[in-house]
Each structure stands twice: as structure tokens, then as C-alpha cells.
Amino acid sequence: MALQTSPTIFFLLLILLVSLFHTPTFALKKKSYVVYLGSHSHGSEFSSVEFNRVTDSHYEFLGSFLKSSDTAKESIFYSYTRHINGFAATLEEQVAAEIAKHPNVVSVFENNGRKLHTTRSWGFMGLEDDYGVITSNSIWNKARFGEGVIIANLDTGVWPESKSFNDEGFGPIPSKWRGICEKGSDLAFHCNRKLIGARYFNKGYASRLSTPLNSSSNTPRDNEGHGSHTLSTAGGNMVPGVSVFGQGYGTAKGGSPKARVASYKVCWPPVNGDECFDADILAAFDMAIHDGVDVLSLSLGGSASNFFNDSVAIGSFHAAKKGIVVVCSAGNSGPNEATVENLAPWYITVGASTMDREFPSYVVLGNNLTLKGESLSATRLAYKLYPIIKATDAKLTSATNEDAVLCQNGTLDPNKVKGKIVLCLRGINARVDKGQQALQAGAVGMVLANDIITGNEIIADPHVLPASHINFSDGLKVFNYVNSSKAPVAYIAYPTTKLHTKPAPFMAAFSSKGPNTMVPEILKPDITAPGVSVIAAYTEAEGPTNQVFDYRRIKFNSISGTSMSCPHISGIAGLLKAVYPSWSPAAIKSAIMTTATTLDNEAEPLLNASFIQATPFSYGAGHVQPNKAMDPGLVYDATMNDYFNVLCALGYNETEKSIFSNATYYCHKNFSLLNLNYPSITVPNLSGSVTVKRTLKNVGAPATYIVHVQNPDGITVSVKPSILEFKHVGEEKRFEVKLKANKGKVTKSYVFGKMTWSDGKHYVKSPLVVKGI
């Protein structure tokens, strides 16, 4: 007798049978991972045969987990073969977990994304006598303007047609250069004797897309502007007659204008807010080290993580092993504390501050009150008063007050806005987008007011309509005037350029702050540099606001962010490399940090954007002074062994570090993070007293240095010996710093002081950062 079943029962049985033999699809979901295996054993002169052998070993290794070398080949999309040993592959989570247990694996981590550090949605360059911080001609001449140095960035690519990358006056490409000019699908892309190399890396990015990547993306060309801006800031050639819509007129040049430059494109249009992915970043690091760069500039970052799960920390460690100076941006998540990114001690982390140049655009109110804002608007209003309206009074009925006050997309009513100036509040959406929303609704102008957090930080943007960005206190005055007037009116003046403004510099509100959340004993950021309204080269593929509505095209643009301050330091590092080619990255960092200033141009302590005294958690050692950095007198040097000791102190095991270094390494017993020979001293948990050790190396003439200490509140600092006599270059002297908590006077908040060694000519300064428990 046949079994009788209904179609429904039969279907359910079929599903049951299928489920017994197949894993549910959610368990088979694959992600892209980086498998980090440490360093390679091959020497400096390696061939493509060795590279292929490494790749084959990666296939074999992954194949042992997947039970198929063919499947392994399909899964791996990067094989890191030069200096970094590892691969990137698309894997099931369970397989990734199994690989992580293998004794030859340092780490396995997801191919996560990072962000560019500009303050817009998605400027050391400037006037000829204004590199944001002044670099004298004598110093530039001594450093031969960075001649012989190769500076590169990991960014959005480069616009090769920019005059900042013109090779007029440049000789043959240095023989040490191993890089290429990878055109991809962009046959019009070109390199020259200035822009000597370009590569693009998008396989990690492609692995995170839901649809295949268009082949037109296979190009190192900068279609966003960020990469051209940062690269030209670090090493752009001299270009006379530069301005942004007529403002900031002068000769643009990078920090090392005679350096050769190269671009490694790792950042792409955002995927869930992320633009630069770990797998691509590691691939770029591996090639940049191989190609022969001297300085690497990274204006990008992400959330703090274990150093062995951090592509920037890993890549920069390998770069430092080869003597490459790596400079990273601190992030734009200020003014909140503990927001600083890029936290490892083997690179330089840069905060952002203002410079003594403004682009004032005055707002004149109907009550005869005149307020100074800033703008780089290209259009001007006819000279008369216009009605001014708050965005909340001009909102559509469907919009909330919270969205409307920010002039967010689709909140303004054209019937209420037409022919008027709109008053918008800063926050959430891009500053330039607020202007576009006002323009689309029919406004003739926009006044953009800061909130209390952004305080006095006002930024000159190339708005699409007449606009002025005003500070918090002036914003209150405008709001009060509009609220108290029956028919409020205003006028926005066309912007001008003003130099030698005071106070300057002060910290940008957006600049991320310490303390260091990964290694509290290491102060981050290390330094601050100009990062507000910086003028540098730009793409001509997009308008200056990067908004789809902006059809304008300009060759140079003004941008703000720690993305802009970072390449200032990269350019200065290039000058130092040119003058002192044998110096280690740590020595170059020390020269930059110990010669920085914590005073503004009124000889007052550096302020934050609310004009309250800033601390080392904002500026690190201070605002950079390139002239003084060229002659620091003494430096705090460090070797890779010192950084291995850091890894030991952080708890990484012997196997991990040995694989990491490709050599047997034994941890220094009882090494304290406090004793890393760093140019700053941070004690995050002081109980009673602690003694910190440091070593200074003489890089100047024979001299005797005497120490001077500014004690942190509630802390007594003593230094032994207090006098150091140096008789020749390269001589090293050790000393100890004892920090003692004064009974009953120590709080659980951080306090700050300073230690200075001086011979009467040089002042070797170190911030002291202490918190009691």
C-alpha cells in the first residue's frame, strides 16, 4: 500500500530532509578577514620568485583549513609578500576562529573600515610666508627644501594634473625608488619626476560591497580631493598665484616642496560610513615599504583596538623597522576626552589647531551690530539689508525643530525662506550642506552659528551662497536680535583675507583629545599643527564642497580637520630626514615634540575653542615649531627593541613577538611602560611615588644642560642628576625623574606640568601628565 500524503505534508518533509544535510545559510555567511603572520624571512634583495613562493605558502596554509587549495585561491584576495607576512581572504567565521588558534598566526581580524579625518561630510600649505607655522628660508635651504626625500600618503589618491605635482626643475628619479605608476583603467593618469609613483588598493573595499566594483574604480586618481590636498600639504611643489575664490592669495608650497611624492590610494566612497579598509591599508603599507618611501602620511583612523588587530599599528611597525617615519591624524571627535585615535608609540599622532590667518566675512544686523564670521563664499550680496529668519521659523510643518534648526535636508519651507537670510545652527550635517539647503529653498544667504561645544572655532568654507560662520557668543546675539525684532534684517559682507590674527594658534574644537585609551602611559596626541582652513591642491573631478549639487571646479581648496594638520608634520619630518638622514623615526619625533611651544602669539598659554586653557591632552607636546625642530640639541631616541618591550608590557606572548619580528626576542624582565624612552612622561595611576627613567642623546655641539621643572598641582618632581654634560655628538646620558604625590593634595583628575633641559640655547621640553589613585 502506498503512503498517502498531502502536498503540504510532503513539502514539510522535504524541508526537513534538506535541513538534515545542509547547514543553514546564516551559518555559511562569509566575511573578509586579515590573517596576520608577522614578518618575512627573505632579505632586502628579493625577487618575484620569492614573492610567488610566499603566495603559494599562503594558499597552502589556508587550504589546510578549507581542505582545498583551489578554494583557498578563490578566497584569498591579497597576499602580503614583501615585508608584512599574511593575507586577506573571504572566510566563514568558524574557519577564521580556527585559523586564529594556529601557533604561527599572530592575529586574525575582520577587514574593518576607517574614516578620513576631514570635518566635512562625505589645510602645510598656504601663503608663501605662511606654512601655517613659519618655516624660515634658511631652514628650508639647509634642508634643501626636502630634496632627496620621498614622501607618500595613504589616502584617496592624487590629481596628477595639479601644479603642486609639476616636476619642473627636478632631476632624475632617485635610484632607490622601486615603485610604479599604476594607471589601471585610467589611461590619462600619469606620473613624472615629482609625482614618482601611484598605486591603488580596492580589493578589501570591494569585499565589503553588495555589488561588484565598477572597473572605473581601478585608478589612483583622486576624485574626492582629500588625497591631493594632504599630499600637496606634505610635499607639494611651489605654485605662485594661488587663491580660493580670490582669498588667501600667495605661493602655495608643501612642507618639503622639493621632495618626491607618491600616492597609495586606499580610501573610496563610503560603505556604512567607512572609506578605508584594513586589508587595503596593509597592502599599501607592504608596497610603500618595498617601494622605498621615507615618510608616510595617514590622514585616516578608526576606533581604538588591540595593536595586532589594527592595520595602521601593524603597517607602521613594519615601516618603523625600515626607518620610515609614519605620521597619523588624531581624529575629529573632539572636544570630548579620550577620543584620540592612532595610539601606538612608534608613529607621530597629530592634533589640529588654527593659524594666524582668517577669512573674515562680517554680519551686519539691523540694530547696527556688526559681527565677525568667516567664509570663502564666491558670490556676494547686493549692498542692502535683507530679511533674516531662524531656520526653526522657516521650517516645513512636517519637519521637527531639532532637524530644522540645523537646516537639515528637506526641513526648510521655500515659501518662508525665499529672498531671506537663514540662520542655521552648526552640527550633524555638513556646514556646506546647510548652505545648499538654504539656497535650494530660495534663500539669498546663510548665517551659520556655532553651538556651545564648538565655541570660537569658525571655519571658512567655500559655500554655494553668501554665508558667514560665526562663533557661539555672536550666534547668541543674532538669535536674540531675531527673537526680539518684529522685522529683523541683516547683511553678509563679502569675505576678505586677514593675516597675523590673534590669539593664534588655538585648538580646533573638532580635534580629538587624550587620554590614550589603549596605553594610558603614552601621551596622545603627540603634537598639534595647523588644521583649520588650510589651502592646498584639490581634485577637479568634484566641486569644492564635494556635494552633488556643486558644479564649480577649483584647483586649490580650503579644508579643515586633523587630516590637514597631519601632513604639516609629515612635511617637517621630510625636512628633518633631508638634514639628518641617519636619524631614527623616534629621534625625528623627539625633535618635533621637544621644540614645540605651548604659548600662542600673545605669549599666553594655548587655548581651546572655548578660549579656556588647553592641556597636553589636546596639543600633546605643543604646537609645532619647524625652525627649532631642525636644531633640537638633544633627542629621546628609541629602537625597535624598545617597542618590543612595550608589546611585552602589554601582555603579548613571546611567540607573537618572535613571529612579529622574524627573530627570537625575549622580553625585558620587569619592563615598565613608564620607562619607554618617550619625549613625554605620563603616569596615569600614581600612588605615593614613582621613579621614571629616560635617556637623552646629544645631536648638537658639546654643552651642559640643566633641568627645570614646573610641578603638576599636588605633585613634587625631582630629577637626578639635574645637570647633564655632553662632550660629543651621539653621547647618551641617563637620568631619573621621581614624581611624588603630596599628601592630601592629589586628586583623581589629571594634572599637568613640564620638564625642560636647557643649555641656554636649546630648550628640550617634555610635558608631565599625572593622575593619582
MINUMI-793684 format. One record per residue (C-alpha): x, y, z. Coordinates in steps of 0.2 Angstrom, whole numbers, padded with zeros to 4 digits, always signed. Layout:
N
XYZ/...
This chain:
773
+0000+0000+0000/+0007+0017-0005/+0009+0030+0009/-0004+0044+0006/+0002+0062+0010/-0005+0079+0006/+0006+0091-0004/+0008+0101+0011/+0015+0087+0022/+0026+0081+0008/+0034+0099+0006/+0037+0100+0025/+0046+0083+0025/+0056+0089+0010/+0062+0104+0020/+0066+0093+0035/+0077+0081+0024/+0086+0096+0016/+0089+0103+0033/+0097+0087+0039/+0110+0088+0025/+0113+0106+0023/+0119+0120+0035/+0108+0134+0037/+0113+0149+0025/+0115+0160+0040/+0129+0149+0047/+0138+0150+0030/+0139+0169+0029/+0156+0174+0025/+0166+0190+0029/+0183+0197+0024/+0197+0194+0036/+0215+0199+0038/+0226+0184+0043/+0242+0192+0050/+0258+0180+0051/+0271+0193+0056/+0287+0196+0046/+0296+0188+0031/+0312+0179+0032/+0318+0185+0015/+0332+0198+0014/+0331+0215+0006/+0335+0209-0012/+0321+0198-0015/+0313+0193-0032/+0296+0189-0039/+0300+0171-0037/+0301+0173-0019/+0285+0183-0019/+0276+0169-0028/+0283+0156-0016/+0276+0167-0001/+0259+0167-0010/+0259+0149-0013/+0263+0146+0005/+0248+0156+0010/+0237+0146-0002/+0244+0130+0006/+0241+0136+0023/+0223+0142+0020/+0220+0126+0010/+0224+0115+0025/+0209+0123+0034/+0197+0123+0019/+0203+0106+0013/+0206+0113-0005/+0220+0123-0012/+0208+0129-0026/+0195+0135-0013/+0210+0144-0004/+0215+0153-0020/+0197+0159-0023/+0196+0165-0005/+0212+0175-0004/+0211+0192-0012/+0228+0199-0005/+0244+0190-0001/+0256+0201+0008/+0273+0196+0002/+0286+0210+0004/+0288+0215+0022/+0271+0211+0030/+0268+0192+0031/+0249+0187+0029/+0234+0188+0018/+0217+0194+0017/+0203+0182+0012/+0184+0179+0012/+0181+0166+0026/+0167+0159+0036/+0168+0165+0054/+0171+0147+0061/+0186+0145+0049/+0193+0162+0054/+0192+0157+0073/+0201+0140+0069/+0215+0149+0060/+0217+0161+0074/+0222+0146+0086/+0236+0141+0075/+0253+0144+0083/+0261+0153+0068/+0247+0165+0067/+0249+0182+0076/+0231+0188+0074/+0215+0186+0063/+0204+0201+0062/+0189+0207+0052/+0193+0219+0037/+0185+0234+0046/+0183+0251+0039/+0191+0268+0044/+0187+0286+0040/+0196+0301+0033/+0199+0315+0046/+0191+0330+0037/+0177+0339+0046/+0166+0339+0030/+0153+0325+0027/+0157+0313+0014/+0224+0364+0025/+0257+0364+0027/+0252+0373+0014/+0247+0391+0012/+0254+0408+0008/+0272+0409+0004/+0277+0416+0021/+0264+0406+0030/+0266+0387+0031/+0253+0389+0045/+0268+0389+0055/+0283+0399+0048/+0297+0390+0041/+0312+0401+0038/+0321+0401+0021/+0337+0397+0030/+0330+0381+0037/+0322+0377+0020/+0339+0380+0012/+0348+0369+0025/+0336+0355+0022/+0337+0358+0003/+0318+0360+0003/+0317+0341+0007/+0327+0336-0009/+0331+0318-0009/+0317+0313+0002/+0302+0303-0004/+0285+0307+0005/+0269+0297+0002/+0252+0296+0008/+0239+0283+0011/+0223+0292+0005/+0210+0295-0009/+0223+0296-0022/+0230+0311-0031/+0226+0323-0045/+0241+0322-0056/+0237+0337-0066/+0239+0349-0051/+0253+0361-0052/+0258+0356-0035/+0265+0340-0043/+0273+0348-0058/+0291+0342-0060/+0299+0357-0067/+0317+0359-0060/+0318+0341-0054/+0331+0329-0059/+0331+0310-0062/+0320+0299-0050/+0331+0293-0036/+0339+0276-0039/+0332+0269-0023/+0314+0270-0029/+0306+0254-0033/+0288+0260-0036/+0277+0261-0051/+0264+0272-0059/+0249+0260-0059/+0237+0268-0071/+0223+0254-0070/+0209+0259-0081/+0213+0277-0081/+0225+0279-0097/+0226+0298-0094/+0234+0296-0077/+0252+0300-0077/+0267+0301-0065/+0283+0312-0068/+0299+0316-0059/+0289+0325-0044/+0275+0313-0043/+0286+0297-0045/+0273+0284-0041/+0255+0279-0038/+0246+0263-0034/+0228+0259-0029/+0221+0246-0017/+0202+0242-0018/+0200+0223-0015/+0197+0225+0003/+0184+0238-0001/+0176+0228-0015/+0174+0213-0002/+0163+0224+0008/+0151+0229-0006/+0135+0221-0010/+0138+0223-0029/+0153+0221-0040/+0165+0235-0040/+0165+0245-0056/+0181+0244-0066/+0182+0263-0067/+0187+0262-0049/+0204+0254-0054/+0213+0270-0054/+0225+0280-0042/+0216+0296-0047/+0209+0307-0033/+0191+0310-0037/+0187+0317-0020/+0201+0330-0016/+0207+0324+0001/+0222+0314-0006/+0228+0328-0017/+0226+0341-0003/+0236+0331+0010/+0249+0325-0002/+0252+0343-0008/+0252+0349+0010/+0266+0337+0014/+0277+0339-0001/+0268+0349-0015/+0279+0360-0026/+0279+0379-0026/+0265+0386-0035/+0263+0405-0037/+0247+0415-0038/+0236+0403-0028/+0219+0408-0020/+0202+0401-0016/+0190+0412-0025/+0202+0426-0023/+0206+0424-0005/+0222+0418+0003/+0232+0424-0012/+0250+0419-0012/+0263+0405-0017/+0257+0388-0011/+0270+0375-0006/+0271+0359+0004/+0282+0357+0020/+0296+0348+0009/+0292+0356-0008/+0307+0348-0017/+0303+0331-0010/+0297+0317-0022/+0280+0311-0018/+0270+0296-0021/+0251+0291-0018/+0244+0275-0012/+0225+0275-0014/+0216+0266+0000/+0200+0276+0003/+0184+0275-0008/+0166+0281-0007/+0159+0277+0010/+0151+0260+0014/+0141+0262+0030/+0151+0277+0034/+0168+0269+0032/+0180+0273+0017/+0197+0265+0020/+0198+0246+0024/+0211+0236+0034/+0215+0224+0020/+0219+0238+0008/+0229+0248+0021/+0240+0233+0025/+0243+0230+0006/+0248+0248+0004/+0260+0248+0018/+0268+0232+0012/+0271+0240-0005/+0276+0258+0001/+0289+0250+0012/+0295+0240-0003/+0295+0255-0014/+0307+0265-0004/+0297+0279+0004/+0305+0289+0018/+0289+0297+0026/+0272+0290+0026/+0257+0302+0030/+0240+0294+0035/+0225+0306+0037/+0213+0292+0042/+0209+0282+0058/+0196+0271+0067/+0191+0265+0084/+0205+0260+0096/+0209+0242+0096/+0222+0229+0100/+0238+0233+0091/+0239+0216+0082/+0221+0219+0076/+0225+0237+0069/+0231+0238+0051/+0239+0255+0055/+0248+0249+0070/+0254+0234+0061/+0259+0243+0045/+0268+0257+0054/+0278+0245+0065/+0285+0237+0049/+0288+0254+0042/+0297+0259+0058/+0308+0244+0057/+0314+0251+0040/+0317+0268+0047/+0301+0276+0039/+0293+0290+0048/+0275+0287+0050/+0263+0302+0054/+0245+0299+0058/+0230+0311+0062/+0222+0311+0079/+0204+0311+0073/+0190+0324+0073/+0179+0318+0088/+0184+0332+0100/+0181+0341+0111/+0176+0325+0121/+0190+0317+0131/+0198+0300+0127/+0193+0301+0109/+0210+0302+0101/+0214+0288+0088/+0230+0281+0081/+0238+0277+0098/+0254+0267+0096/+0270+0274+0101/+0280+0271+0086/+0272+0284+0075/+0268+0303+0077/+0250+0307+0081/+0244+0325+0076/+0230+0336+0083/+0223+0351+0074/+0225+0370+0079/+0222+0386+0070/+0234+0398+0061/+0235+0417+0061/+0226+0419+0045/+0207+0422+0044/+0194+0425+0030/+0183+0437+0039/+0165+0439+0032/+0155+0452+0043/+0137+0450+0048/+0128+0467+0050/+0112+0467+0059/+0098+0479+0058/+0102+0486+0076/+0119+0491+0069/+0128+0477+0077/+0142+0470+0067/+0149+0453+0070/+0164+0445+0063/+0162+0427+0055/+0172+0418+0041/+0168+0412+0024/+0175+0408+0007/+0159+0411-0002/+0162+0415-0021/+0146+0425-0023/+0141+0442-0015/+0125+0451-0009/+0120+0467-0016/+0124+0481-0003/+0107+0482+0006/+0098+0474+0021/+0089+0458+0019/+0076+0449+0030/+0084+0437+0041/+0074+0422+0048/+0078+0407+0060/+0078+0390+0052/+0065+0385+0065/+0053+0399+0060/+0056+0394+0042/+0053+0375+0043/+0040+0364+0034/+0026+0358+0045/+0032+0340+0043/+0050+0345+0050/+0055+0344+0068/+0063+0359+0077/+0078+0348+0081/+0081+0345+0062/+0076+0362+0056/+0087+0372+0067/+0102+0363+0059/+0095+0366+0042/+0095+0348+0038/+0089+0341+0021/+0070+0344+0017/+0067+0355+0033/+0065+0372+0025/+0049+0379+0018/+0053+0389+0001/+0038+0400+0005/+0045+0406+0021/+0063+0407+0015/+0063+0415-0002/+0073+0431-0003/+0079+0430+0015/+0095+0426+0025/+0093+0410+0035/+0100+0407+0052/+0106+0389+0055/+0115+0380+0069/+0131+0370+0067/+0130+0351+0069/+0126+0334+0062/+0125+0338+0043/+0140+0346+0034/+0142+0365+0035/+0141+0367+0016/+0126+0356+0015/+0116+0368+0027/+0120+0382+0014/+0114+0371+0000/+0098+0368+0009/+0095+0386+0011/+0099+0390-0007/+0088+0377-0013/+0074+0384-0003/+0077+0401-0011/+0087+0410+0002/+0099+0423-0003/+0112+0420+0011/+0115+0410+0027/+0122+0414+0044/+0129+0398+0052/+0131+0399+0071/+0141+0388+0082/+0134+0379+0097/+0142+0379+0114/+0153+0364+0111/+0161+0372+0095/+0163+0388+0104/+0175+0400+0095/+0181+0388+0081/+0174+0396+0065/+0179+0389+0048/+0180+0397+0031/+0171+0386+0019/+0168+0388+0000/+0149+0390+0002/+0137+0390-0013/+0129+0406-0007/+0134+0421+0003/+0137+0415+0020/+0146+0418+0036/+0151+0406+0050/+0151+0415+0067/+0156+0409+0085/+0144+0404+0099/+0143+0420+0108/+0140+0430+0092/+0127+0417+0087/+0118+0421+0103/+0117+0439+0099/+0110+0435+0082/+0097+0424+0089/+0092+0437+0102/+0091+0450+0089/+0079+0440+0078/+0069+0435+0093/+0067+0452+0099/+0063+0461+0082/+0047+0462+0073/+0056+0464+0056/+0074+0458+0058/+0086+0462+0044/+0104+0458+0041/+0118+0459+0028/+0133+0447+0025/+0149+0456+0018/+0160+0448+0005/+0175+0439+0013/+0192+0446+0014/+0209+0439+0019/+0217+0444+0036/+0234+0439+0042/+0243+0440+0059/+0227+0437+0069/+0227+0435+0087/+0225+0424+0098/+0233+0410+0087/+0235+0396+0087/+0221+0389+0097/+0215+0371+0097/+0201+0366+0085/+0185+0360+0094/+0185+0345+0082/+0202+0339+0087/+0202+0323+0096/+0209+0323+0114/+0218+0311+0126/+0220+0302+0137/+0226+0287+0127/+0213+0273+0129/+0224+0259+0124/+0241+0263+0133/+0237+0277+0146/+0256+0278+0149/+0259+0285+0132/+0253+0303+0129/+0242+0305+0113/+0241+0316+0103/+0260+0319+0102/+0259+0337+0094/+0247+0349+0086/+0249+0358+0069/+0238+0369+0058/+0222+0360+0053/+0209+0374+0051/+0205+0382+0034/+0221+0375+0026/+0223+0379+0007/+0231+0365-0004/+0229+0356-0020/+0212+0349-0025/+0204+0337-0037/+0194+0344-0052/+0183+0329-0053/+0171+0337-0039/+0167+0354-0033/+0175+0362-0018/+0160+0356-0006/+0161+0338-0013/+0142+0339-0014/+0132+0333-0029/+0125+0350-0032/+0141+0359-0033/+0146+0361-0051/+0161+0373-0048/+0178+0367-0051/+0194+0374-0042/+0212+0369-0042/+0215+0373-0024/+0203+0372-0009/+0202+0376+0009/+0198+0361+0021/+0199+0358+0039/+0202+0343+0050/+0216+0333+0058/+0218+0326+0040/+0226+0343+0036/+0237+0345+0052/+0244+0328+0049/+0253+0332+0033/+0261+0348+0040/+0271+0336+0052/+0274+0324+0038/+0282+0339+0028/+0293+0344+0043/+0298+0326+0045/+0304+0326+0027/+0315+0341+0030/+0322+0333+0046/+0325+0317+0035/+0334+0328+0022/+0346+0336+0035/+0348+0321+0046/+0346+0305+0035/+0353+0294+0048/+0341+0299+0062/+0328+0286+0068/+0309+0289+0067/+0310+0291+0086/+0323+0304+0085/+0313+0314+0072/+0298+0313+0083/+0308+0319+0098/+0315+0334+0089/+0297+0339+0083/+0290+0337+0101/+0303+0344+0112/+0304+0360+0102/+0286+0363+0101/+0278+0378+0110/+0263+0379+0122/+0261+0398+0120/+0251+0407+0107/+0256+0423+0098/+0251+0434+0113/+0263+0424+0124/+0249+0416+0133/+0245+0398+0136/+0237+0389+0121/+0218+0389+0122/+0204+0378+0117/+0190+0383+0105/+0180+0390+0120/+0195+0400+0125/+0199+0390+0140/+0217+0385+0143/+0220+0369+0134/+0231+0354+0141/+0243+0341+0133/+0228+0330+0130/+0223+0342+0116/+0240+0348+0110/+0252+0334+0116/+0269+0342+0117/+0263+0359+0110/+0261+0367+0093/+0275+0363+0081/+0290+0375+0078/+0299+0368+0062/+0313+0381+0064/+0318+0375+0081/+0315+0356+0077/+0330+0357+0065/+0341+0361+0080/+0334+0352+0095/+0350+0350+0104/+0345+0333+0112/+0333+0319+0107/+0325+0305+0116/+0329+0291+0104/+0321+0273+0104/+0324+0257+0095/+0313+0243+0089/+0318+0233+0104/+0311+0247+0115/+0294+0245+0106/+0295+0226+0108/+0297+0229+0127/+0281+0239+0125/+0272+0224+0117/+0279+0213+0132/+0272+0225+0145/+0255+0225+0136/+0254+0206+0138/+0258+0199+0121/+0267+0182+0122/+0284+0178+0116/+0278+0168+0101/+0268+0183+0094/+0283+0194+0096/+0295+0182+0088/+0284+0180+0073/+0281+0199+0073/+0299+0202+0072/+0305+0187+0062/+0318+0185+0076/+0320+0177+0093/+0315+0190+0106/+0315+0189+0124/+0305+0201+0135/+0315+0213+0146/+0310+0207+0164/+0300+0220+0174/+0299+0232+0160/+0288+0247+0164/+0278+0256+0151/+0283+0272+0161/+0301+0269+0156/+0299+0269+0137/+0311+0282+0131/+0297+0294+0125/+0298+0313+0124/+0283+0315+0136/+0280+0307+0153/+0263+0301+0158/+0259+0292+0175/+0241+0288+0175/+0240+0279+0192/+0251+0287+0204/+0251+0280+0222/+0264+0288+0233/+0279+0290+0222/+0286+0283+0206/+0303+0284+0198/+0303+0286+0179/+0319+0283+0168/+0324+0292+0152/+0339+0294+0141/+0345+0309+0131/+0356+0309+0116/+0366+0324+0111/+0364+0329+0092/+0372+0346+0094/+0388+0354+0100/+0396+0349+0116/+0386+0358+0130/+0380+0357+0148/+0361+0355+0151/+0352+0360+0167/+0335+0354+0171/+0320+0365+0176/+0303+0358+0182/+0286+0365+0183/+0277+0354+0195/+0260+0347+0192/+0247+0353+0205/+0249+0342+0221/+0265+0333+0214/+0283+0336+0218/+0295+0331+0204/+0314+0329+0207/+0327+0324+0193/+0343+0316+0196/+0356+0320+0190/+0350+0338+0187/+0365+0343+0176/+0370+0333+0161/+0386+0337+0152/+0388+0331+0134/+0406+0331+0126/+0402+0324+0109/+0388+0321+0096/+0379+0304+0099/+0384+0304+0118/+0370+0297+0129/+0366+0302+0147/+0353+0293+0158/+0343+0302+0171/+0328+0298+0183/+0313+0308+0187/+0304+0305+0203/+0286+0310+0205/+0279+0311+0222/+0261+0314+0227/+0260+0327+0241/+0249+0320+0255/+0231+0327+0254/+0234+0337+0239/+0232+0324+0225/+0216+0322+0216/+0210+0308+0205/+0210+0320+0190/+0224+0323+0178/+0236+0337+0182/+0250+0344+0170/+0267+0351+0172/+0283+0352+0161/+0301+0347+0162/+0314+0357+0152/+0333+0353+0149/+0342+0369+0143/+0360+0374+0139/+0355+0392+0137/+0352+0390+0118/+0341+0374+0117/+0326+0370+0127/+0321+0352+0127/+0304+0351+0134/+0293+0337+0140/+0275+0338+0146/+0272+0329+0163/+0255+0321+0164/+0250+0313+0181/+0234+0306+0189/+0233+0300+0207/+0223+0285+0213/
